Amino acid sequence: MSSEQTGAPTASAVEAAPPSPWNLPNALTVLRILLVPVFVWLILRHGGDDAASRWWAWGVFAVAIITDRVDGDLARAKNLVTDFGKVADPIADKALTGAGFITLSMIGEIPWWITIVIIAREVGITLMRFWVIRHGVMPAGRGGKIKTFLQALAIGLFVLPLSTFPIEWLWRGAAWVVLVAALGVTIATGVDYVTKALKLRSTSERARMKRERKAAGGG
């Protein structure tokens, strides 16, 4: 008896069914979001002067960064990419890095102007993506991945209680080198995204059709 006669779903229907949002990659994304307030509390504890709390904060941050890599790999490998994951994953990433820069500025580790530039870039590019979404999707490039890596590495270094390290100036110098590199790549990729967005708005199929309608109306 065929699946049509029994009423059972066909193999193609099963394959076409979207993955459930209740899956491990999404659970890891939610965990990363929940770790953000814990991370912030640990950094700010005792005004940022407690070495043990800073080490715990570093551990929480490391776990969150690892889940960022694992959930994406799992979702792609197991075909578990969902709409929830597409929205929640970048929110979790920006919440984690944004919280890192802001709290480190609050305890005087990173100048506020650097934090403001980085966060303004992240928010601006996110808004710009919505601005051009009708013309097409702007995928993340290699520069964006390098930017994310350098930002995470800079935060991780500055979260450590460097004042307790031997040869503190060497470790702090390394942290500043990474931070300056992260800032430079953040600005450079931001300019690149703006250039690509403007080009997309002027060369997309939607833009072409709009010009043709305008020309037809004017003729």
C-alpha atoms as one frame of an Amber mdcrd trajectory, in Angstrom:
protein
   0.000   0.000   0.000   1.440   3.410  -0.976   2.033   6.328   1.365  -0.763
   8.197  -0.456  -3.220   5.419   0.393  -2.141   5.175   4.036  -1.993   8.917
   4.533   1.637   8.727   5.683   3.913  11.602   4.675   6.145  10.958   1.690
   9.942  11.033   1.927  10.065  14.319   0.010   7.567  15.894   2.408   9.633
  14.811   5.385  12.791  16.204   3.818  11.063  19.493   3.030   9.850  19.986
   6.597  11.706  22.870   8.274  13.856  21.974  11.282  12.351  22.517  14.703
  13.627  25.583  16.596  13.956  23.302  19.633  17.430  22.069  18.794  20.943
  22.079  20.253  22.383  24.971  18.180  19.553  27.273  19.260  19.937  26.118
  22.864  23.616  27.108  22.714  22.637  30.503  21.300  20.190  31.051  24.168
  22.886  29.958  26.621  25.225  32.578  25.166  22.604  35.271  25.699  22.048
  34.130  29.297  25.796  34.231  29.957  26.011  37.941  29.075  24.632  39.296
  32.406  26.785  36.794  34.318  29.834  37.990  32.396  28.989  41.646  33.100
  28.412  41.017  36.816  31.741  39.235  37.186  33.709  42.023  35.500  32.048
  44.789  37.514  32.273  42.903  40.805  34.312  44.935  43.314  34.818  47.626
  40.692  36.794  45.289  38.457  39.610  44.971  41.003  38.936  41.373  42.069
  41.379  39.083  40.236  39.357  35.928  40.896  36.204  37.508  39.460  38.132
  38.617  36.387  39.348  35.070  35.828  35.803  33.765  36.174  34.617  36.444
  33.744  37.287  35.325  31.287  36.090  31.724  31.629  32.468  32.695  31.001
  33.509  34.751  27.992  35.569  31.854  26.616  32.621  29.459  26.979  30.332
  31.947  25.219  32.785  32.379  22.330  33.124  28.594  21.971  29.336  28.167
  21.816  29.272  30.808  19.068  31.500  28.629  16.913  29.896  25.318  17.874
  26.262  26.322  17.326  26.963  27.604  13.813  28.920  24.508  12.815  26.252
  22.202  14.245  23.397  24.047  12.578  25.039  23.835   9.164  26.304  20.247
   9.520  22.991  18.865  10.827  20.745  21.066   8.668  19.319  22.748  11.773
  19.368  26.331  10.534  16.149  28.035  11.685  14.636  31.501  11.468  15.049
  31.827  15.233  18.742  31.028  14.940  19.234  33.523  12.118  17.829  36.289
  14.326  19.081  35.213  17.758  22.669  34.333  16.800  23.782  37.822  15.678
  21.901  39.351  18.627  23.818  37.081  21.004  27.133  37.962  19.340  26.592
  41.712  19.493  25.232  41.537  23.047  28.345  39.675  24.187  30.943  41.880
  22.480  29.007  45.067  23.238  28.763  44.136  26.916  32.476  43.353  26.933
  33.556  46.712  25.540  31.110  48.715  27.670  32.016  47.035  30.959  35.745
  47.258  30.230  35.300  50.986  29.604  33.325  51.313  32.840  36.267  49.955
  34.848  38.801  52.029  32.924  40.496  49.292  30.895  39.454  50.572  27.457
  38.874  54.257  26.526  35.240  55.131  25.994  35.856  56.601  22.546  37.037
  53.228  21.225  33.969  51.503  22.645  31.682  54.157  21.142  33.288  53.869
  17.688  33.019  50.071  17.666  29.432  49.935  18.926  28.340  52.750  16.599
  29.799  50.800  13.685  28.013  47.586  14.701  24.649  49.293  15.187  25.065
  51.349  12.008  25.865  48.353   9.824  22.939  46.396  11.285  20.550  49.254
  10.474  22.073  49.588   7.022  21.385  45.919   6.301  17.695  46.564   6.967
  17.895  49.663   4.756  19.053  47.665   1.720  17.279  44.355   2.420  14.681
  45.039  -0.287  17.501  45.160  -2.823  19.296  42.022  -1.652  21.118  40.363
   1.229  24.631  41.476   2.121  26.529  38.354   3.243  29.260  38.571   5.856
  32.687  38.637   4.247  36.083  37.459   5.405  36.844  40.914   6.774  33.826
  40.685   9.057  35.008  37.354  10.433  38.490  38.753  11.073  36.910  41.754
  12.795  34.845  39.519  15.060  37.875  37.390  15.944  40.054  40.411  16.792
  37.311  42.023  18.873  36.802  38.817  20.863  40.554  38.380  21.346  40.941
  41.983  22.519  38.090  41.637  25.014  39.492  38.344  26.277  42.927  39.876
  26.876  41.629  42.974  28.670  39.268  40.924  30.849  42.262  39.098  32.336
  43.667  40.616  35.550  46.796  41.807  33.751  48.019  43.747  36.795  48.732
  40.400  38.477  50.734  39.042  35.535  54.538  38.854  35.459  55.929  41.360
  32.934  52.578  43.174  32.977  53.685  45.762  30.400  54.306  43.019  27.832
  50.854  41.485  28.227  49.162  44.873  28.283  51.093  45.922  25.210  49.942
  42.791  23.379  46.352  43.525  24.402  46.632  47.062  23.012  48.113  45.844
  19.734  45.160  43.492  19.260  42.672  46.211  20.261  44.129  48.727  17.787
  44.063  46.063  15.068  40.422  45.266  15.933  39.524  48.959  15.785  41.220
  49.381  12.420  39.541  46.346  10.870  36.198  47.372  12.386  36.374  50.790
  10.719  37.720  49.418   7.418  35.029  46.749   7.108  32.388  49.312   8.059
  33.455  51.566   5.178  33.492  48.528   2.870  29.946  47.547   3.873  28.674
  51.093   3.269  30.273  51.126  -0.191  28.723  47.746  -1.055  25.320  48.840
   0.281  25.258  51.959  -1.872  26.319  49.922  -4.904  23.634  47.302  -4.203
  20.923  49.950  -3.961  21.908  51.369  -7.345  22.557  48.116  -9.256  19.968
  45.674  -7.905  17.096  44.336  -9.980  14.670  46.369  -7.884  16.634  49.560
  -8.582  16.731  48.776 -12.313  12.970  48.214 -12.448  12.375  51.450 -10.548
  14.488  53.387 -13.055  12.641  51.790 -15.970   9.240  52.689 -14.489  10.422
  56.243 -13.895  11.721  56.525 -17.438   8.504  55.097 -18.878   6.418  57.489
 -16.832   8.540  60.433 -17.842   8.331  59.515 -21.528
